[in-house]
């Protein structure tokens, strides 16, 4: 510290002022870097939150499509009408499309595993329940519900498969909610970090600026005052006084020159 003080004292006045402001500017740059870094983190978290919300939306689309497919399936079994079969196929396509879109968005391994389970259950239900029931009903689409179809429905395979898929969808949505909340909490923490970094940085910058200003003022104003008093004494005829060594800056050179003038 003493070495730095000696180095600072011997600097030219202009350089002293520049160094003082440079220190303050450096601190402000550090604070700005912290703020920019935290802002980038917030931007990433905001994108993560948006992506999680899209995943949740797709999971809701999957759940809605599962319900619609089951309703259309039952409607076709009861009526044998083509519109019900069209609605069934449309809902089945919506399930597949929503699964694909969600898969493109997912970054969480647990979410991906649950999405794969949903896709497997949906496909299994379509193969073991939907296609079988439709094939049975297609044998006599305009007639009453046959005993074979009734027995198949009463077997409960469709209800059990649909329930499994519904449970997995709910867990999928719960995980999406947790991830979204975590992103929001992290975003709040980053905002808090920005607030404190800005507050503390500004406070330190103000204190440091005052300290540097006082230090520069003392290293310049003090020697100048002594030089003025010395010049006044010389003008009054006192040639015995001497100024202390003030270093090699302009103020120190002034003191040396005045001492030489006094003899």
N, C-alpha and C positions, 0 to 999 in steps of 0.2 A: 504493500500500500504506500509506504514511504517512497519507494522507487517511482511509483506512478505519480505521486504528488510532485516529486522533483522534476520528473519529465514534463508534467503539466505546467509547472511554474515557468520552465524555460521555453515553452511554446510561444510563438508570436501571438499577439493579442487576437488577430483575426482567426488564427487556428484554434485558440482557446474557445472562442465563441462557436466556431464550427464544430469542435469536438463536443461541446456542451449540448448543442442542438442535435448532434448526431446520436448521442446517447438516448435522448428523449425519443427521437425518431425511430431508433432501433427498438426501443420498448414498444412503441406504437405499432411497429411492423410485426413484432411478435404477437401482440394482442390481435392484430388483423389476421395473422396466419391462423391463430387459434379459432377465431370466429369463422374464417373461411372454411377451415377443416370441419368444424361442427356443422356449418351450413351444408356442406357436401354430405355429411352423414345424415342430416335431416332430409335432404333431397333423396338419398338412397332409401331411407326408411319410408318416405312418402310414396316412392314407387313400389316398395315392398307392400305397404298397406293397400295401395290400389290393386296390386296383383292378387293379394289375398282376398280382397273384396270381389274380384272377378272370379276367383276360385269358388268362393261361397255362392256367388250367383249361379255358377255352373252346377254346383251341388244342388241348389234349389231347383234348377231346371231338370236335373236328373230325378229328383224326388217327385216333381210334378209329372214328368213323363212316365215314371213308374206307375203312379196312380192312374193316369189317363190310359195307359196300356192295359192295366187290370180292369178298369171300367169298360173299355172297349171290348176286351176279351169276354167279359161276362155278358155284355150286350149282344155280342155275336152268338154266344152259346144259347142265349134265350130267344133271339129273333132269327138268326141265320141270315141277316140282311148284309148286303155288300158294304153300305156305308160304315157299319160297325167294324168290318174287317179292314177297310181303308184307314179308319181312325186308329185301329190297333197297329197297323204297319207304320203309320205316321209317328205314333208315340214311340215305337221301337226304334225308328230312325233317329228321333230326337234324343233318345237315351245314348245311342252310339255317338252321335255328334257331340253331345255335351261331355261325354267321357273323353273324347279326343281333345276337345278344347281345354278341358281341365288338365289333362295330361301334359299339354304344351306349357301350361302355366306353373305347374307344381315344381318346387325345388326341395321340398321336405320329404325325406325318405318314408316317414310314417304315413304322410298323406298319400304318397304314391302307392304304398302297400294297400291302403284302404281303398283307393280308387281302383286298383287292380281287382280287389275282392268284389267291389260293386260290379265291375264289368263282368267278372266270372259268374256272379250270382244272377245278373240280368240275362246273360247268355244261357246259363243253365236253365233258368226258368222258362225262357223262350223255347228251348229245345225239348225239355221234359214235360212242360205244362202247356205253354201256348200252342206250339205246333201240333202236339198230340190232340188237344181239345178241339182245335180248329179242324184238324183232319177228321175227327169223329163227327163233328157237326156238319162238315161239308158233304158227308154221305147223304144227308137229306136236309138241305138248307131251308126248304120251305115248309117242312113238316114240324110237328111238335118236338120238344126236346126228348130225345130217346133215353131209354133206361141206361144205355151205356154211357152217354154223356153225363147223365145225372149221377151215376155211380162214380164216374171219374172226378166230378166236381166235389162230391161229398167225401172223396178220399182225402181232401185237404192238402194235396201236394202244392197247389197253387198258392193257397193262403200261407203255408209254411215258407215257401220260397220267397214270397213277397215280403213276409215279416223279416226274414233274414236280411234281405236287401235294404229294407227300411231301417233296420237297426244300424247297419254299416253306414248308410247315408247320414244318419243322425250323428254317429261318431265322427264321420268325415267333416260334417258341419261344425261340430264342437271343436275339432282340431283347428279348423280354419278360423274360428272365433278366437281361440287361444293365441294363434300366430298373429292375428290382427291386433289383439290387445297387447301382446309383447312388443310389436312394432310401435304402437302408440306410446307405451311406457318408455321405450328407448328414445322416441322422439321428444317426449317431455323432458327426459334426462338431458338430452343434447341441448334443448332450449335453455334449461337451467344452467348448463355449463357455459353457454354463450353469455347468459345474463351475468353470471359471476365473473367470468373472464373479462368481460367488458368493464364491469364495475371496478374490480380489483386493479385491472390494467390502467384504467383512467386515474384511479386514486394514486397508484404508484407513479404514474407519469407526471401527475401534478406535483407530488412531493419531490420527485427527482428534478423536475424543471425548476422548482423553487430552490432546491439545494444547489443545483448547478448555477443558477442565476446569482445566488448569494456568494458562492465560491468565486465565480468570475468577477463579481463586483468587488469582493474583498481583495482579490489579487491585482485588480486594476485601480480601483478607487483609493485603496489604502496607500499604496506607493505614490500615486499621483498627489494625494494630499500632503504626504511627507515632502515630496519634491517641491510643491508650492511653498510650503513653510520654509524649506531650505533656501529656495530662491529669494523669499522675502527676507530671511536672515542675512543672506549675502548682500542683498540690496541695502540693508541697514548697516553693513560694514562688518558683520560677523563672518570671518573666513576660517574659523576654527572648527566649525561643525562638519560632520561628514554623514553621508547617507549610507545605510547598510547595503551590502551586496544584494541586488534584486534579481539576479539571474541574467540570462542572455536574451530576453525578449526586449521589446521596445521600451518598456518601463525600466528594466534593468540597465539598458544602454543609456537611458536618460539620466538615471542616477549616477552612472559612471562619468558621464559627460559633465554633470553639475559638480561632482567632486573634483574633476580635473580643472574646471573653471575656477573653483575656490582655491586651487593651489594645493 
